[in-house]
């Protein structure tokens, strides 16, 4: 068992330092790059917090949809093949809901401020 | 340095020019650069832009039309009265500046967030969509006989290209798979009319002033194809910058865009436009994945590239909103 603080706590501390102490001192193109870097750290903390739960739920839905078992990437590969061949389409009960939930879970990590995501969150 | 070379080059064709000043690189990867500079002249300095592939870089890769073709297209657009910078000089070997061209610098804004939010563009925003419709119609109407040699693109070929690129990433994405299937099933076939297509008509490639559009830039992806492609591409949600209820660049409606296009004597096929909007959304998603791929494999190990890879999920939600909207 690794010691504390957790990766999430460490990354958040670094991101907050960069955001609050360093960013105001930096100008020009490096200020832009610093913002990108802080965004990356924020993304990682969201992924660490959310990934386990969303991956488990995605795998459960895929097993149900496909009637098969396997790793998350293999299940996704199998679903892709079925969509490509036309064996599964939006008429298939559960497919649209699955794709929506999976995509919403990705946006919650990647880009929670994306306007389409915020709109759909409100529509849920 | 580049100012010396530019000075020698400019003196050879610009009467009265005594040199150049203020040369600064605006953007560029290894194979294509953009520089801004002023031509020094007794009657006042003249703003200019150099777009070039530096010496040692040959033909442009893949889909690019090539800098010579870009220069020809911009000049044609300018001569037709479309908002386009005047091309002042196409580089020659003796200029020793590589391949490319020098054009007039046009003042204005290209950053979408400023165009969508700043007070100085408040009067331009409500008229832009219609204006851009007229400009796109003008581009599509440029005389075919005067066009440089360009690749020809059809919906069928574009779907195949996107699919090949997506498969090369070897990362399963059910939403992209669904979009590819949707596109294949609705492929409208060859366009009745094949015209010049700008290929990247959107924010970032348009110079906007308080009065509206002043220049169309970056003809790198120009090709021959279905004119509805340009109308679909500018409606892709990724170019709305948060203003998702204004499909045209976050400032206007499809109706206004189409009205401008038809005012200029051309016909809109809304079903084809929607088809190309879906294609464009998928295309941008695949381009984001491509950036990630180059970040992982290539020499450009930058944070920006890595983070753009994570923007592909934005196009997945936009594709779902188009293909499987929730009740």
Boltz contact constraints between the chains, C-beta under 6 A:
constraints:
  - contact:
      token1: [A, 36]
      token2: [B, 303]
      max_distance: 6.0
  - contact:
      token1: [A, 36]
      token2: [B, 304]
      max_distance: 6.0
  - contact:
      token1: [A, 36]
      token2: [B, 307]
      max_distance: 6.0
  - contact:
      token1: [A, 37]
      token2: [B, 303]
      max_distance: 6.0
  - contact:
      token1: [A, 40]
      token2: [B, 303]
      max_distance: 6.0
  - contact:
      token1: [A, 40]
      token2: [B, 307]
      max_distance: 6.0
  - contact:
      token1: [A, 76]
      token2: [B, 172]
      max_distance: 6.0
  - contact:
      token1: [A, 77]
      token2: [B, 172]
      max_distance: 6.0
  - contact:
      token1: [A, 79]
      token2: [B, 174]
      max_distance: 6.0
  - contact:
      token1: [A, 80]
      token2: [B, 172]
      max_distance: 6.0
  - contact:
      token1: [A, 80]
      token2: [B, 174]
      max_distance: 6.0
  - contact:
      token1: [A, 80]
      token2: [B, 177]
      max_distance: 6.0
  - contact:
      token1: [A, 83]
      token2: [B, 177]
      max_distance: 6.0
  - contact:
      token1: [A, 83]
      token2: [B, 178]
      max_distance: 6.0
  - contact:
      token1: [A, 83]
      token2: [B, 181]
      max_distance: 6.0
  - contact:
      token1: [A, 84]
      token2: [B, 177]
      max_distance: 6.0
  - contact:
      token1: [A, 90]
      token2: [B, 324]
      max_distance: 6.0
  - contact:
      token1: [A, 96]
      token2: [B, 324]
      max_distance: 6.0
  - contact:
      token1: [A, 99]
      token2: [B, 174]
      max_distance: 6.0
  - contact:
      token1: [A, 99]
      token2: [B, 175]
      max_distance: 6.0
  - contact:
      token1: [A, 103]
      token2: [B, 316]
      max_distance: 6.0
  - contact:
      token1: [A, 103]
      token2: [B, 317]
      max_distance: 6.0
  - contact:
      token1: [A, 103]
      token2: [B, 320]
      max_distance: 6.0
  - contact:
      token1: [A, 106]
      token2: [B, 313]
      max_distance: 6.0
  - contact:
      token1: [A, 107]
      token2: [B, 313]
      max_distance: 6.0
  - contact:
      token1: [A, 107]
      token2: [B, 317]
      max_distance: 6.0
  - contact:
      token1: [A, 110]
      token2: [B, 310]
      max_distance: 6.0
  - contact:
      token1: [A, 110]
      token2: [B, 313]
      max_distance: 6.0
  - contact:
      token1: [A, 111]
      token2: [B, 314]
      max_distance: 6.0
  - contact:
      token1: [A, 114]
      token2: [B, 314]
      max_distance: 6.0
  - contact:
      token1: [A, 115]
      token2: [B, 242]
      max_distance: 6.0
  - contact:
      token1: [A, 115]
      token2: [B, 244]
      max_distance: 6.0
  - contact:
      token1: [A, 116]
      token2: [B, 244]
      max_distance: 6.0
  - contact:
      token1: [A, 116]
      token2: [B, 317]
      max_distance: 6.0
  - contact:
      token1: [A, 116]
      token2: [B, 318]
      max_distance: 6.0
  - contact:
      token1: [A, 117]
      token2: [B, 317]
      max_distance: 6.0
